[in-house]
Amino acid sequence: MNQTELQFVTFANLIMLTIVPYVLAAQGTMLGGRTGIFNVAQEGMMLVGASVGFLGSYLSGSVAVGILLAIISGGLFGLALAYFTTSLKMNQFVVGLAIFFFCIGLASLLYKVVIGVTLAPPLVPTLKAVPIPGLSRIPIVGQILFNQNWLVYFSVLLSAALYYFLYQTRAGLELRAVGEQPKAADSLGVSVSRMRYVTTIVGGMLIGLAGAYLPLIYTGTFTDGMVKGRGWLAIALTFFGGWSPHLIFFGALFFAGVEVLAFGMQVGGGGIPYQFLLMLPYLATILVMMFAFRRVRAPAALGQNYDREKRTLA
């Protein structure tokens, strides 16, 4: 392998590692949004997932335990969002912001209660690559696609599975109907409330897992600012992907590519102010969304509560 090929493989490998939190958080956002629940608490939920995932791994000595606890924490906040918006009919945006601020404080509090203030933060083992026998030996492609940790494989398979579920199954059709015409779906016997509860909880679990990925892959430890706006970018990615799993995945490749490029430019120097490089992913997001919003059509009932008694949107 020559130098150019080595640089390409390294760059592509970093992109594959970086797409995971974007894919998981955006697919979780998409699931709830497809039934009308607009979650804006991703940043906070991911931070709690990172904190709980790290602490669970540190205290138990098992990465699997940390991941499981992060998934549960995300599901609980998804349940809270569903309860306040679906059962109590509260404003989705207000509830989402409240959960966001609560999670930001909770994540830091949990870490300080368990770990305290230390000069050197404790570390946990990070997930290792799991080469797929045979396929990982394929030149270049094998090293990029088939020599990753299992969460990379999971994010790819998840996107494919969600696409099949939404567009090839009756349950997926019912799910999309709830987000487009909840009144019509209700009249056909589809439980709008149950569908919203399920998708918001599952979406929250994916968002929590996205947060746990950061300390268990990137750093091996937890810091308050480690999410770095990825939760907000996941919302933009969901719109950019047109609320479709396959387009969200390809959009995540772009977002991850910009992040990796900005990091590489920062490491390489070149006289470019690092503040500009830090804002590069967000600048790219704004530019992309200027064009994406012209063609994107969000679910018709997105952000609107459904009152079954009135048979209308509240």
N, C-alpha and C positions, 0 to 999 in steps of 0.2 A: 504494500500500500504506500503510494507516494504521499508527499506532504500535503498536497491539495486535497486528496481523498481523505486523509486523516483529519484535516481541519473540517471538512464537510461532515464527516461522521460524528465528530465531537459536537459540532453546532446542532446537527439534527438530533443527536442523543439528548442534548440539553433541552431542546424544544419538546421532545416526548416526555421528559421528566416534568417540564413546566406546565404542560397542558392540563394535568390531572386536576388541580384545584379549580381551574376555570371550567372544565367539563362538568365536574361533579356539582359545583355550586350553581352553574347555569342550568343544568338539567333539572336540578331540584327546584329552581325558580320556575322553569318551564312547566313542570308537572303541576304545581299549585296554580300557576297562571292559566293553564288550559282548562281549569274548572272555575276560574274567576277570582281566585285569591292572589292578590298582588303582594308578594313579600318584599319588604325593603329592609329587613333586618339581617341580611346575609353577612355583612361585615362583622357585626357583633356575634352572631351565631357561629361563624367560622373561628372567631377568637376564643370563644368558650370551647369549641371543639378542639382547638389547638392546646388550650390549657388543660382540659380534662384528659385529652389523649396523652399528653406528656406526663401528667401526674399519675395517670393509671399505669402507664408503662414503667415509670420510675418506681412506684411503690410495689408493683407486682413483679417487676422484672420481666414482663411479657408485653411485647408490642401488640399482640392480639387483644389483650385485655384493654389496653389504652384505646385501640381503634373501636372496640365494642362500646366502651363508655362514651366515646365521642359521638358515635352513632346514636346512642340512647339519649344523650343530652340534646342533640339536634332534633330528635323525634319529640322530645318533651316540649321544646320551644315551638315546634310545628303544631303540636297539640294545643298549646296555649293560643297561638295565632288563630287556629281553626275555631277554638271555643269562643274567643272574644268576638270574632267577626261573623261566624256562622250561627252560633247559638244566641249570642247577645246582640248581634247586628251592629257592632261598633265599627267606626270608621277604620278601614283597613290600613290606610297610610299612617294614621295616628297610632294605632296599635303596633304597627311595624316599627315605627320610630321609638316607641316606648320599650319594646323588646330589645332593639338595638342598643339603646343607652344602658338598659339593665344588664345586658350581656357584657358590654365593655367593662363595667365595674365589677361584675361577677368574675370574669376571667382573671383579672388582676388580683382580686381578693382571694380567690381559691389558691392561686400560686403562692401568695405571701403567707397565707395561713399555714399551708403545708410545708413550704420550703423556707420561708422567712427571707431575711436579707443576707445575702452571701457575697463574698468578694468574687468567687468563681462559681458560676451557675452549674448545677449538676447536669450530667449528660446521660442520655439513654442511647442504646444501639439503634441505628437507623436501618430501614429495610434494605436488603441486598437485592441485587439483580437475580432473576430466576431465568436462566437461558432455556429456551425451548429446544429440546434435543433435535438435532438435524437442521432445523430451520435457522438456528442461531449461527450456523457455520456458513450460511450463504454470504458471499462477499458483499460488503457495504450494507445491503438491504437487511441481511440477517442481524448484523450488529446494531442496526438502528431500531428495527421493529420487534425483534425476537430475543433481545437480551436486556430486558427491562424488569423492574420490580412488578409484583403482581397487581398493584393498584393501577399501573399504566394499562395492563391488559384488561383490567376490570372496566376502566373508563371507556375503552374502545368497544368492548362487548356490550356495555350498558347502553351506549349511544345506538348501536345496531338493534339491540333488543327493544329499546323504547320506540324506535322508528317502526319496527315490525308491529309492536303492540298498538301504537296509536293509529296506524293506517291499514293494518291487515286483520284486526280482530274486532269483534262486536263490542267488547268491553272498551276498547280504545275509541270506537265511534261514539259510544255513550259518554265517555269522558269528555271528548271534544264537544259534544252536543251541550253538555252542562255549561261549558265556558262560552258557547255561542248563543244558545237559546235555552236557558234554564227552565223557563216556563213550559216550552214544548217538551223538553226532556222529562220534566216532572209529570206532565200529562200522559206520557207514555210509560210511566211506572218506574222511571229512574230516580233514585233517591239523591237529590241534589246535595243535601246535607252530608250524607254518608260519603259521597264521592269527593266532596271538598275536604272532609276530615282526612280521608285516606291519602289523597294526593298531597295535602299540606304536611302531614306527618312524614310520609315517605320522602317528600322533598326536603324537609328539615333534617332527616337522617343523612341524606346525601350532602347537605351543606355542612353538617357537623363532621362528616368524614373528610370533606374537603379541607376543613380547618386542621384536623389531626394530621393530614398529610404533610403539613408544613414543618412541624418539629420532628416528625418521624422519618422524614426524607432529607430535608434541607439542612437543618441545624443540629438536631439531636438535643435541643433545649428549647425553652419557651421564653419569649420576650413580648412585652406589651404591644409593640408595633409591628409584629411579624406578618400580619395579614396584608398590610401595606396597600389597602384600597382594592384588593382583589374581589372583595364582596360587592363593591359598587361596580367594578368592571364586569362582574358576572351578570348584573342587571342589564348593562349595556350590551353584553354579548348575547343575552336572550333576545333582546329586540333585534340586534344585528342578524341573528340566526332565524328571524321570523317565527320564533316559537316552534321551531321544528328541530328534532334531535340531531338529524344528520347535518343540517346547516350550522347548528350550534357547535358541533364537533369541529367542522372545518373552520369556523370562526375562531375557535379556541386555538387552532394552529397558528392563525395570524396573530392573535393577542400574545401568545407565548413567544412567537418569533420576534415580535417587537421588544418584549421584555428581555429575552436573551441577547438580542442585538444591543440594547441599551446597556446591559450589564457588561457585555464584551467591550463596548466602546469605553465604558467607565474604567475597566481594568487596563485596557490598552492605552489610556491617556489620550494623547494627540492634541492637548490644549483645549479640549471642549469642556466648558464648565460642568461639573458633575450635577449641579442643580438642573441644568437643561436635560441631561440624560435621565434624571429621576422623573422628570415630567413627560418624557417622550412617550411612554405607553398611554398616558392620559390624553396627550395631544393627538396621537394617532387615533384614539377612540373618538374624540370629538370630530375629527375630519371624516372618519368612516361613517359615523352616525349621521352626519349632515346629508349623506347620500342614501344611507340605509333607510332612514325614516320615510323617504319618499315612496318606497315600495313595500314597507312592512305593514301588515295589518294584524294588530294584536287581537286576541279573543274579544268578541263584542261585549261580554259581561265582565271583562277584567276590572277588578277593583270595586265591583258593585255587589252588595249583599243581596241575597234573595230571601224574600219573605213569603213562605209557602202559604200562609193564611190569606195574604192579599193576592197571591199568584202574580206578583210583580217584583221588579227589582227595587230594593230599598236604598 
